[in-house]
């Protein structure tokens, strides 16, 4: 009886030892899944892109929910602009959906992002490297990029002081890089923020923008687009 009990215990322990590595591997794979793939907005919007009938756009607005939050064709008063902002998207997600951008054959891509990366604890240097790769890809495909500064958040948004310091560092890296590559850098914070904080009059929740903020954004962007199109 004791021998039978011992054998059953041994077989159970051996079976569990075989299963353990597989279970551990599944957990690691789940943890390593890219941020953008965990975003239901990303899955929905990229599927929608595949059924949209628009085949060409002069200008593509690439970003996250802040970009997605306005009708750019109406804001800029021109039909050749396409909005490719996705709520909660990160810079790695931008890279993964560049084929959707190329399919539109744009001349200019205006990009803004990074805040979702930083709030997901992606290091500033990693966000910057994603930006570099993105810009290099656009230029290689003969598309003119316009980098729009990552916006600060207001004090009403959680952990604002720490994250705004990271925003400042990211923007400094982007300024230096775009200057060295003769890429246009549009400093939105110069009109929407003060003392490294998004002004309360330009946000309704601490991070997303009001109509007056989009108007200021437009006022800065339009002359840049006109210059690039000369």
Secondary structure as UniProt FT lines:
FT   HELIX           2..31
FT   HELIX           35..38
FT   HELIX           40..49
FT   TURN            50..51
FT   STRAND          59..63
FT   HELIX           65..68
FT   HELIX           72..76
FT   TURN            79..80
FT   STRAND          81..85
FT   TURN            87..88
FT   HELIX           91..96
FT   HELIX           98..102
FT   TURN            103..105
FT   STRAND          108..112
FT   HELIX           115..119
FT   TURN            120..121
FT   HELIX           124..140
FT   TURN            141..142
FT   STRAND          144..148
FT   TURN            155..156
FT   TURN            158..159
FT   HELIX           160..180
FT   TURN            181..182
FT   STRAND          184..186
FT   HELIX           189..192
FT   STRAND          193..194
FT   TURN            195..196
FT   STRAND          197..198
FT   HELIX           200..202
FT   HELIX           211..228
//
